[in-house]
């Protein structure tokens, strides 16, 4: 899996990130996994055409020691489709900027 990982979190970092993601993303029933909806302007041409497959999201997995931002762009409606796949450059940059912006907003130094 291609992903952006931030490790060496402290316990206080974990709590702050958990609260942040709870406000910004949809929490999945299983563990500390969140779905972050990809904004409309970040969708690829194929994803824009596939309205029935929306919304599209990337997964964020939080543990007490690290947080992973997956580069796989998924659909909440269907598992296999030509619109599901790894982030393009614009989407990848958005995910990294989201992760880094989260750290900055929470004043977490890594």
TORDO-535575 format. One record per residue (C-alpha): residue number from 1; chain; x, y, z. Coordinates in steps of 0.05 Angstrom, whole numbers, plus 5000, padded with zeros to 4 digits. Each point is the difference from the previous one (the first is absolute). Layout:
// residues N
+-----+-------+------+------+------+
!  nr ! kette !    u !    v !    w !
+-----+-------+------+------+------+
! NUM !     A !    X !    Y !    Z !
...
+-----+-------+------+------+------+
This chain:
// residues 110
+-----+-------+------+------+------+
!  nr ! kette !    u !    v !    w !
+-----+-------+------+------+------+
!   1 !     A ! 5000 ! 5000 ! 5000 !
!   2 !     A ! 5026 ! 5068 ! 4982 !
!   3 !     A ! 4992 ! 5049 ! 5057 !
!   4 !     A ! 5027 ! 5060 ! 5038 !
!   5 !     A ! 5019 ! 4980 ! 5071 !
!   6 !     A ! 5015 ! 5045 ! 5059 !
!   7 !     A ! 5031 ! 4960 ! 5056 !
!   8 !     A ! 5029 ! 5010 ! 5070 !
!   9 !     A ! 4936 ! 5031 ! 5026 !
!  10 !     A ! 4995 ! 5015 ! 5074 !
!  11 !     A ! 4938 ! 4982 ! 5040 !
!  12 !     A ! 4977 ! 5072 ! 5000 !
!  13 !     A ! 5009 ! 5003 ! 4924 !
!  14 !     A ! 4956 ! 4939 ! 4993 !
!  15 !     A ! 4944 ! 5032 ! 5041 !
!  16 !     A ! 5004 ! 5065 ! 4961 !
!  17 !     A ! 4999 ! 4965 ! 4932 !
!  18 !     A ! 4942 ! 4956 ! 5022 !
!  19 !     A ! 4959 ! 5061 ! 5018 !
!  20 !     A ! 5020 ! 5036 ! 4936 !
!  21 !     A ! 4981 ! 4942 ! 4955 !
!  22 !     A ! 4936 ! 4990 ! 5038 !
!  23 !     A ! 4979 ! 5070 ! 4978 !
!  24 !     A ! 5027 ! 4999 ! 4929 !
!  25 !     A ! 4989 ! 4928 ! 4976 !
!  26 !     A ! 4951 ! 4943 ! 5005 !
!  27 !     A ! 5020 ! 4947 ! 5050 !
!  28 !     A ! 4994 ! 4928 ! 4978 !
!  29 !     A ! 4973 ! 4949 ! 5049 !
!  30 !     A ! 5065 ! 4961 ! 4999 !
!  31 !     A ! 5054 ! 5030 ! 5045 !
!  32 !     A ! 5029 ! 5068 ! 4990 !
!  33 !     A ! 4989 ! 5002 ! 4925 !
!  34 !     A ! 4970 ! 5062 ! 4968 !
!  35 !     A ! 4975 ! 5017 ! 4931 !
!  36 !     A ! 5019 ! 5068 ! 4975 !
!  37 !     A ! 4955 ! 5022 ! 4943 !
!  38 !     A ! 5038 ! 5027 ! 4940 !
!  39 !     A ! 4974 ! 5069 ! 4979 !
!  40 !     A ! 4967 ! 5005 ! 4932 !
!  41 !     A ! 5057 ! 5043 ! 4972 !
!  42 !     A ! 5049 ! 4943 ! 5015 !
!  43 !     A ! 4963 ! 4947 ! 4960 !
!  44 !     A ! 5032 ! 4972 ! 4937 !
!  45 !     A ! 4961 ! 5005 ! 4934 !
!  46 !     A ! 4978 ! 4927 ! 5006 !
!  47 !     A ! 4977 ! 5011 ! 5072 !
!  48 !     A ! 4960 ! 5062 ! 4979 !
!  49 !     A ! 4965 ! 4958 ! 4947 !
!  50 !     A ! 4982 ! 4944 ! 5050 !
!  51 !     A ! 4947 ! 5036 ! 5040 !
!  52 !     A ! 4969 ! 4934 ! 5024 !
!  53 !     A ! 5067 ! 4981 ! 5032 !
!  54 !     A ! 5004 ! 5063 ! 5044 !
!  55 !     A ! 5022 ! 5020 ! 5050 !
!  56 !     A ! 5074 ! 4985 ! 4993 !
!  57 !     A ! 5046 ! 4998 ! 5060 !
!  58 !     A ! 5068 ! 4982 ! 5026 !
!  59 !     A ! 5009 ! 4960 ! 5063 !
!  60 !     A ! 5037 ! 5024 ! 5062 !
!  61 !     A ! 5022 ! 4948 ! 5051 !
!  62 !     A ! 5020 ! 5026 ! 5068 !
!  63 !     A ! 5039 ! 4960 ! 5052 !
!  64 !     A ! 5032 ! 5022 ! 5065 !
!  65 !     A ! 5068 ! 5003 ! 4965 !
!  66 !     A ! 4985 ! 5024 ! 4929 !
!  67 !     A ! 4948 ! 5024 ! 4951 !
!  68 !     A ! 4995 ! 4974 ! 4928 !
!  69 !     A ! 4968 ! 5038 ! 4943 !
!  70 !     A ! 4986 ! 4951 ! 4943 !
!  71 !     A ! 5010 ! 5022 ! 4928 !
!  72 !     A ! 4946 ! 4952 ! 4975 !
!  73 !     A ! 4939 ! 5041 ! 4980 !
!  74 !     A ! 4938 ! 4958 ! 5013 !
!  75 !     A ! 4926 ! 5004 ! 4987 !
!  76 !     A ! 4949 ! 4992 ! 5056 !
!  77 !     A ! 4952 ! 4968 ! 4950 !
!  78 !     A ! 5041 ! 4948 ! 4963 !
!  79 !     A ! 5065 ! 4962 ! 5011 !
!  80 !     A ! 5023 ! 4987 ! 4929 !
!  81 !     A ! 4993 ! 5052 ! 4946 !
!  82 !     A ! 5046 ! 5039 ! 4954 !
!  83 !     A ! 4990 ! 5061 ! 5045 !
!  84 !     A ! 5032 ! 4965 ! 5060 !
!  85 !     A ! 5076 ! 5002 ! 5001 !
!  86 !     A ! 5062 ! 5034 ! 5026 !
!  87 !     A ! 5000 ! 5075 ! 5007 !
!  88 !     A ! 5024 ! 5041 ! 4942 !
!  89 !     A ! 5052 ! 5054 ! 5014 !
!  90 !     A ! 4949 ! 5053 ! 5019 !
!  91 !     A ! 4963 ! 4953 ! 5047 !
!  92 !     A ! 5065 ! 4975 ! 5031 !
!  93 !     A ! 5022 ! 5072 ! 5013 !
!  94 !     A ! 4932 ! 5014 ! 5031 !
!  95 !     A ! 5006 ! 4941 ! 5048 !
!  96 !     A ! 5071 ! 5019 ! 5020 !
!  97 !     A ! 4978 ! 5073 ! 5009 !
!  98 !     A ! 4941 ! 4977 ! 5042 !
!  99 !     A ! 5046 ! 4959 ! 5045 !
! 100 !     A ! 5052 ! 5054 ! 5007 !
! 101 !     A ! 4946 ! 5053 ! 5011 !
! 102 !     A ! 4970 ! 4957 ! 5055 !
! 103 !     A ! 5067 ! 4997 ! 5036 !
! 104 !     A ! 5010 ! 5075 ! 4993 !
! 105 !     A ! 4930 ! 5016 ! 5025 !
! 106 !     A ! 5009 ! 4954 ! 5060 !
! 107 !     A ! 5071 ! 5027 ! 5011 !
! 108 !     A ! 5028 ! 4930 ! 4999 !
! 109 !     A ! 5076 ! 4998 ! 4988 !
! 110 !     A ! 5028 ! 4937 ! 4969 !
+-----+-------+------+------+------+
